[in-house]
Amino acid sequence: MIKNFLDSDEEPEPDSPSAPGGSPGSPPETKDDDLVTDPETGEKEPFILAKSSTPESVAETARRSGLAYSAAIAFFASVVFMLVIGWGADLLFGTSPWGMVAGIVLGSVIGFIQFFRINSRIFGPEKKMENGRMLLTRDDDQK
């Protein structure tokens, strides 16, 4: 089954609206399999670990993993860039090793700020660009 899934180029079909989880914001539907009897009251209640969410789309997974990759690169690049600038300041002013230390500290601060900004986009909803225009849009393809 896994080999067939990996070999196929088709995207998996999304769950139907009647599947557990339904549309976002609606209460999850429960089947008899998802219900357990409360020993104290004797009433049937939904099982806590019942599947009640729909899986992410392939596009959303790719968006999140791309942002995670860029967060790591931004952190690393800011530390290395500021390290090189600090090394240059050490050569210029003869303050070895304090320029490199200051560069690493400043690069780490900048890197963490960038890291948290990008991570907030990973776990937050995808927002459309309100001000400005993207370089390439779907409208450009039709002209």
C-alpha positions in Angstrom: 0.0 0.0 0.0 2.8 2.5 0.9 4.7 1.6 -2.3 1.7 2.3 -4.4 1.2 5.6 -2.7 4.8 6.6 -3.1 4.9 5.6 -6.8 1.7 7.5 -7.7 1.9 11.1 -8.9 -1.7 11.8 -8.0 -2.6 14.0 -5.0 -4.7 12.2 -2.3 -8.4 13.0 -2.5 -9.6 15.4 0.2 -12.0 14.0 2.8 -15.7 14.4 2.1 -17.6 17.0 4.2 -19.3 14.1 6.0 -16.0 12.8 7.3 -15.0 13.3 10.9 -14.0 16.9 11.5 -16.3 18.2 8.7 -15.8 21.8 7.9 -13.6 24.0 10.1 -15.5 25.4 13.0 -18.2 22.8 13.0 -18.3 20.4 15.9 -16.8 17.0 15.2 -19.3 14.3 14.3 -19.0 11.1 16.4 -19.7 7.5 15.4 -20.6 4.7 17.7 -17.0 3.6 17.6 -15.8 7.0 18.9 -18.2 6.9 21.9 -17.3 5.4 25.4 -19.6 4.9 28.4 -18.8 7.1 31.4 -18.6 4.7 34.4 -20.0 7.3 36.8 -23.0 8.5 34.9 -23.5 5.7 32.4 -23.9 8.2 29.5 -22.0 7.8 26.2 -19.4 10.5 25.6 -16.9 11.0 22.7 -13.6 9.4 23.2 -10.8 12.0 23.9 -8.4 10.6 21.3 -11.0 10.2 18.5 -9.8 11.4 15.1 -11.6 14.8 14.7 -9.3 16.7 12.3 -8.7 16.7 8.6 -5.1 16.3 7.4 -3.2 19.2 5.9 -3.0 19.6 2.1 0.3 18.8 0.4 0.6 22.5 -0.5 0.3 23.6 3.1 2.9 21.0 4.2 5.3 22.3 1.5 4.7 25.9 2.5 5.5 25.1 6.2 8.6 23.1 5.4 9.9 25.8 3.1 9.4 28.4 5.8 11.1 26.2 8.4 14.1 25.8 6.0 14.3 29.5 5.5 14.2 30.2 9.2 17.2 27.9 9.8 19.1 29.6 6.9 18.3 33.1 8.1 19.5 32.3 11.6 22.8 30.8 10.4 23.4 33.5 7.8 22.9 36.3 10.2 25.4 34.9 12.8 28.0 34.2 10.1 27.6 37.6 8.5 28.0 39.5 11.7 30.9 37.2 12.7 32.7 38.2 9.5 31.9 41.9 10.1 33.3 41.6 13.6 36.4 39.9 12.3 36.9 42.7 9.9 36.5 45.2 12.7 39.1 43.3 14.7 41.6 43.6 11.8 40.8 47.2 11.3 40.9 48.4 14.9 43.1 45.8 16.5 40.5 44.8 19.1 40.9 41.1 18.8 38.7 39.1 19.8 36.0 41.6 21.0 34.8 42.4 17.4 34.1 38.8 16.7 32.4 38.3 20.1 30.2 41.4 19.5 29.5 40.2 16.0 28.4 36.7 17.2 26.2 38.3 19.9 24.6 40.8 17.6 24.2 38.2 14.8 22.5 35.8 17.3 20.0 38.6 18.4 19.2 39.4 14.7 19.0 35.7 13.9 16.6 35.0 16.8 14.4 37.9 15.8 14.2 36.6 12.2 13.7 33.0 13.4 10.7 34.0 15.5 9.2 36.2 12.8 9.4 33.3 10.3 8.1 30.8 12.8 5.0 32.9 13.5 4.2 32.7 9.7 4.6 28.9 9.9 2.0 28.3 12.6 -0.2 31.3 11.7 -2.7 31.3 8.8 -1.5 32.2 5.4 -2.1 35.9 4.8 -2.5 37.6 1.5 -0.3 40.5 0.7 -2.2 43.7 1.5 0.2 46.4 0.7 2.3 46.2 -2.4 2.4 43.8 -5.3 4.2 40.5 -5.7 6.7 40.2 -8.5 4.9 37.4 -10.3 1.2 36.8 -10.0 -1.3 34.6 -11.8 -2.6 37.6 -13.7 0.8 38.1 -15.4 0.5 34.6 -16.9 -2.7 35.4 -18.8 -1.4 38.6 -20.5 
